[in-house]
């Protein structure tokens, strides 16, 4: 059994990671670090964990754990690692955006690897520090990777993507309240979202027009990408299926998609549609699982040499 420490377990991402670790057959949850809840039971914050074997929150870290997951706010992982030292054998998986860009990947003795398994599984397998991708970035990159890898992106890409309220974090804001979100939809950060940097580096920096939207639901991301394409739909579908045939969590569907197919799972579903000279790619994921904690655990499975879907065979809520 590998001992796991989680830094920042009170938010949505941290809570999801706690659940996954507790049910993973090769992991033992050693500690969950929190500066705001030390000494309190985890189930006081995450009520669904009542009756679990999770330890209480603590303000003390064990520097010798086998794995540490950083579930801190963006910009805070650097400061935490500067103040807290872990064993040179500890695998570090960061779920913030602190180390995702190439210019930020070398830090102290760490050499972070961008953790999108469908793009660079072999490099992840040899890593001891992972920069977990962002949720929007995951859904968008999986939608476009086969096109980018074959040089088929010839013109600008237009993207609309709608995320649930958990994507905004557990802290309340004027646009996070139920009374505001319910029966409502809006855009934010048009064409300037922070995930564009990592998306561009993976896809070769094509021109992207990205419009993120707030949805009136809690979990999931629904992405629609379209771009110029001069090939045949049948050929591009086969190209996508060939690209993802050895990746257990990304699937090409012949049918139109909906969020409930993937919510509460680590899966990404893709669908392709052609209209005149435009190729439309739809991508759906759960922002907290494949977009965050599930993908972090998927990366750990690869590093440890375990089966990639170990502990991640999760059932969607389809009704």
N, C-alpha and C positions, 0 to 999 in steps of 0.2 A: 504493500500500500504506500502511495506517495502522499506526504503531508502537504496540505494546502493552507495558505494564508490569504485572506481577502482584505484589502485595504479600502474602506468605504463601503459598508454593507447596508446602509439604510435607504438607499435610493432604489429606483426600479431595476436598474442594471445589476446592482449589487445583490438585490433580493433574488433576481432570476438566477444569478450565478450560484448563490447559496443553495437553492433548490436543486440545480443540476449537479453540483458537487456532492451533495448529500446522497444522491441516487446513483452516483457513478461507482461501478464495482471496484475500481482500482484507486480511488481517492479517499482520503480521510481529512475532514475539515478540522484543522488544528486551531485556527483563531480567525475571528472577524474583528478587524480594528475599526474603532470609531471614536472620535474625539467628543462627540455630542451625546453618546449613549453608553459609555463604559459601565459595566456591571449590570446592565439591564438585559432581560431575556430577549433573544432575537424575535420570538413570537409576539412580543409586545409591539414590535414594528411591523413584522410580516405575519399577520394573524393566521394565515394558512399553514404556518410552520408549527403551530401548537401541537405538541405530542412528538415532534421530531427530536433527534439527538443532537441538534445544533448547540454549540457552546454559547454562553452569553457574550455580548459585545465586550470588547476589552480595549484598553488604551495602551497595551503592551504588545509588541511584536516578537515573534520568534524568528531570529535572523537565519536560522538553519533549516527552515522548511524547504521542501523540494521545489515547490512552486508558489509564487505570489502573483495574485491578480490585483492590478491597480484599477479600482472603480471610482476614481476621483474626478472632480470637475476638470474641464479643459484648462490647461495651463498650470495644474497643481501637481502633476506627477513628477516634473523636474524637481521642484522644491522638496517633495517628499523623499526622493531618492538621494538628494544632496544631504539630507539630515539623517537618513536611516540606511544603514549598510546591511546587505544580505550576503550570505555565503556565495563564493564564486561559483558554487554548484547549483545555486537557486535559479530556476527558470523564471524570468520576469515577463508577464503578459500585461501590457498596458492597454486599457480600453478608452483612453482619452485621445486627443489629437496631437499630443506633445511630440511624438516621435514618428509620425506617419510620412512626413515629407523627407526626401533624400537628404536635404541639408541638415536635418535634425536627428538622423538615425544613429550617429555616433555620439555617445554620451557616456562620460566616465569610462568604465571598462566594458560597457555594453555596445554591441553592434546590432541595433534593432533591424528586424526583417519585417517588411510589410506583409501582414498575415491574411492574404486572400488566397486560400488553397487552390482555387480553380485557375489561378494565374501562375503561381510559383510554389507548388507543393514540395518539390525536391529541396528548394532553398529553405523552406520552413522546417523540414525534417532535420536539418543540420543546425538550426538556430538555438540560441539559449535566451533570446530576448525578442519579443514579438510586439509590433505596433498593430493592434487590432483595427481593421478598417471601420469607418463610420457607417451608420445605417443606410443613409441615402447613397453613399458611395458604393456600398456592397450591391444594392439592388441595381444601380445604374451600370456599374462595371460588368456585372454578370449579364446584363442585357446587351452589352456592346462588345464584350471581349472577342468573340469569334470574328466579328467584322474587323476589329482593330488588328488582330493577329494576322489576318489575310490581306490587309491593306485595302479593304473594301470601303472604308470611310473616305468618301471623296469630297463631301461638302459639309456644311454646318449641321450640327445635331440639335434638334429642338426637344426639350424634355419638360413634361409636366409630371410632378410627383406629389402625392398626398400622403401625409403621415398622421398617425393617431396621436392623441394627447400625451401618451407616455414618452414620446420622443422629446418632449419639452422638459422632462425631469419631474421630480417629485415636488419641487418648490413651486408655490403658486405664483402666478403672474396674471395680469388682466386678461390675457388670451388663453389662460389655462383653466380658468374656472368652468365648471360644468354649465352654469347658466349662460356663459358666453359661447362655449363650444357647441352646446346642444342646438340642433337645427341650424347650424351655421357652417360657413366655410370661408377661408380667406387665404391670400398669399402673403409671403414674407420673404425678406432678403432676395428680391427678384434679381437674377443674373449674377449675384455676388455671394452665394452660399459658401461657407467655409470648406465644404467637402470638394469643391471644384479643383483644388490643388492636387489632392491625391488622385482624383479621377483622371485629371489630365496627365499626370505622370505615368499612370498605368496604361492609358489608351494612346499615348504618343502625342498628347496635347492638340487634339482637334479643336475646332471652334465649337463651343457648346453654349447654347442658350437654355439656362435651367431656371424653371419657375417652381419653387417649392410651395406647397399649400398645407394648411392646417385642416384636418378632417374632423368630423364630429363623431369619432369613435376612439377607442383607447389604444388598440394595438394594430400594427401592420403598416406597410408602405405599399402603395399602388403606383407604379411608374409607367408612363407612356413615353416612349422615345420614337421619333421619326426622323428620317434622313433620306437623301437622294440615294437611289439604288438602281442600277441598270441591268441587273441579272434576273433570273427566274425564281419565283417564290419556292418552288419545289427544291431547287438546288440549295438555296440558303437554309431551308429547314434541315436538309440532310447535313449541311455543314455544321449547323448548331448541334445536332444530335451526335455527330461524330466528335465534335470538340468536347462535349460534356459526358460522353459515354462511360468514362472511368471516374466520374465525380459523383459520389452517392447522394449529394444533396441538391443538385441542380438538374431540372428536368424540363424538356421541351414538350409542351402540350399542343395537340391538334385542335383543342377547344378553347374558347374564350375563357378568361380567368376571373376569379374573384378572391378576395382576401381570405375568406374562411377556409380555403384550401390549405393555407400555410400557417395561419395563426396558431400559436403555441407549438410550432415545430421549427426545426433548423433547415427547412427546405426553402428553395427558391424555385418558383415555376415561371416559365417563359412561354410566350406565344408570339408568333410572327404573322403579319398580315401585310399584303401589298395593295396599294392603290396607285394606279398609273406609275410614275417613277419614284414613288415614296414607299419606303419600307417602315412599317410600324412594328416596334418590339414592345411588348408588355411584360413587365416583371413584377412579381409580388413576393414579399417576404414578411416575416414577423420582425419588427424593428428591435425587439428585446432579445430575440434568440439568434437567428441567422445574422441579424444586424448588430449584434453585440455579444451577449454572454454565451450563446450556443456556438458561435464561430470561434470565440476564445477557447472554448473547450475542444472544439474540432482541431484547432491549431495545436493544443497540448497533446491530443491523441497522436498527431503526426510526429511531434517531437519525441514522444515516448516510444514510438514504434508500435503503438496499439492500433487496433482496427479503427478506421477514421470515424465511424459512426457509433463507437462505444459510448454508452450513456446518453445517446442523443436520438434514440428511436422513440420519438415523441408523437403522441396522437393529436391531430388537429381537432378543433371544435367546429364541426360543420353545420350545426343547427343552432 
